[in-house]
Amino acid sequence: MKNILFIVANNWYQDYEFWASYLILSDKWHHCEIASWNWWVCKWVFWRQIDDSMKLDDVDVDNYDLLIFVWGGGAYEQYYKNEKYLELAKQAKNVAAICIAPSILSDSWIYQWKRVTWWDDWKGTQISYLENNGAIFVSQEVVRDWNYITGNWPEAATKFAWEIVDFLNELEN
């Protein structure tokens, strides 16, 4: 069993990306917790709100085997250029991020010379942003490079979750 921390926005987190991963990882007996900027109820994009376990200021990354950064319009609004958010990514043992979260995290430089995927606006805006921060864009649903796992958007959420399961299984061996 591994300890996993999901980091979501307080408002408008992407609930499908969260729930696909949360349910699969919990089903595989991993302990999952949730953090957001403020300790409160996190509002959904589509259909379900969640209660977080803690606020970002209370996170001790040493307690977690993996941090998962979940997208949503609120994540961009709340975490773009947010020093605490970026610092957690830099300190984490392992990082998974989906949709626009890899773009936000690229300001931490954790993806320098790493192959990653992410959501793009079909104009190359986010691709350029990550590449300017040292990442190597790969046009796939899910990409794993060393201890970084990235997914490109909600349709990849289940595949993203299973890649995380495989990664965590490898950590145990």
C-alpha positions in Angstrom: 0.0 0.0 0.0 1.3 3.5 -1.0 0.3 6.9 0.4 -1.1 9.2 -2.3 -2.0 12.8 -2.2 -4.4 14.4 -4.7 -4.1 18.1 -5.1 -7.2 19.8 -6.5 -8.6 23.3 -6.7 -11.3 24.4 -4.3 -13.6 25.4 -7.1 -14.1 23.7 -10.4 -11.7 20.8 -10.1 -12.1 18.3 -12.9 -14.1 15.6 -11.1 -13.8 12.9 -13.8 -10.0 13.0 -13.8 -10.1 12.9 -10.0 -12.6 10.1 -9.5 -11.2 7.8 -12.2 -7.9 7.8 -10.5 -9.1 7.9 -6.9 -11.4 4.9 -7.3 -8.9 2.8 -9.2 -6.1 3.5 -6.7 -8.4 3.0 -3.7 -9.6 -0.3 -5.1 -5.9 -1.3 -5.3 -5.6 -0.6 -1.6 -3.6 2.6 -1.8 -4.3 5.2 0.9 -5.6 8.4 -0.8 -5.9 11.8 0.7 -6.9 15.2 -0.8 -5.4 18.6 -0.4 -6.5 22.0 -1.8 -5.5 25.6 -1.2 -8.1 26.2 1.5 -9.4 23.4 3.7 -13.0 23.2 2.6 -15.4 21.5 0.3 -14.1 21.3 -3.3 -16.7 22.1 -5.9 -16.9 20.0 -9.0 -16.9 20.7 -12.7 -19.6 18.2 -13.6 -21.2 16.2 -10.9 -19.7 15.6 -7.5 -18.0 17.7 -4.8 -15.5 16.3 -2.4 -14.1 17.2 1.1 -10.4 17.7 1.2 -8.2 16.3 4.0 -6.0 19.3 4.4 -4.8 22.6 2.9 -1.6 22.9 0.9 0.3 24.6 3.8 -0.2 21.5 5.9 1.2 19.0 3.4 4.4 17.1 4.3 5.5 15.6 1.1 7.7 13.1 2.9 4.4 11.3 4.0 3.5 10.5 0.4 4.8 8.2 -2.2 3.1 10.1 -5.0 1.4 13.5 -5.5 -1.3 13.7 -8.2 -2.1 17.1 -9.6 -5.7 17.2 -11.0 -6.8 19.8 -13.5 -9.9 21.9 -13.7 -10.6 25.6 -14.5 -10.1 26.3 -10.9 -6.6 24.8 -10.8 -5.4 27.2 -13.4 -7.0 30.1 -11.6 -5.8 29.0 -8.2 -2.4 27.5 -8.9 -0.9 29.2 -11.9 2.5 30.7 -10.6 1.5 29.6 -7.1 4.8 29.1 -5.2 3.4 26.6 -2.7 1.9 24.4 -5.5 5.2 24.5 -7.4 7.3 23.8 -4.3 5.2 20.7 -3.5 6.0 19.3 -7.0 9.7 20.0 -6.6 9.8 18.2 -3.2 7.6 15.2 -4.2 9.2 11.8 -4.6 7.0 11.1 -7.6 4.5 13.2 -9.5 1.5 12.5 -11.7 -0.4 15.3 -13.4 -3.2 15.4 -15.9 -4.7 17.8 -18.4 -3.4 21.4 -17.9 -1.7 20.5 -14.5 1.6 19.6 -16.3 1.6 23.1 -17.9 1.1 24.7 -14.5 3.8 22.5 -12.9 6.3 23.3 -15.7 7.1 26.5 -13.9 8.8 24.4 -11.2 11.1 23.0 -13.9 10.5 19.4 -12.8 9.9 18.4 -16.4 13.2 19.7 -17.8 14.4 17.2 -20.4 11.5 14.9 -19.5 8.9 13.5 -22.0 5.5 14.7 -21.0 2.0 15.1 -22.5 -0.7 17.6 -21.5 -3.8 19.3 -22.7 -3.4 21.9 -25.4 -5.8 24.5 -26.8 -5.1 23.1 -30.3 -3.2 26.3 -31.1 0.1 25.1 -29.5 -0.2 27.5 -26.6 0.5 25.0 -23.8 2.9 23.0 -25.9 5.0 26.1 -26.4 4.7 27.0 -22.7 6.0 23.6 -21.5 8.7 23.4 -24.1 9.9 26.9 -23.1 10.2 25.4 -19.6 12.3 22.5 -20.7 9.8 19.7 -21.3 9.7 17.5 -24.3 6.1 17.2 -25.7 4.9 13.7 -26.7 1.5 13.4 -28.4 0.1 10.5 -26.5 -2.7 10.0 -24.0 -0.4 9.1 -21.2 3.4 9.4 -20.9 5.7 8.1 -18.2 9.3 9.3 -17.9 11.2 8.1 -14.9 9.0 9.1 -11.9 6.7 11.5 -13.8 3.4 10.4 -15.2 1.3 12.8 -17.3 -2.1 12.5 -19.0 -3.4 14.7 -21.7 -7.1 15.3 -20.7 -10.2 13.7 -19.2 -10.6 11.0 -21.8 -7.2 9.7 -20.7 -8.1 9.6 -17.0 -8.6 5.8 -16.7 -5.5 5.0 -18.7 -3.6 7.6 -16.6 -4.8 5.9 -13.4 -3.7 2.4 -14.6 -0.3 3.8 -15.5 0.0 5.0 -11.9 -1.0 1.6 -10.6 1.7 0.0 -12.7 4.2 2.5 -11.5 3.3 2.0 -7.8 3.5 -1.8 -8.3 7.1 -1.3 -9.6 8.0 0.7 -6.6 7.0 -2.2 -4.4 9.3 -4.6 -6.2 
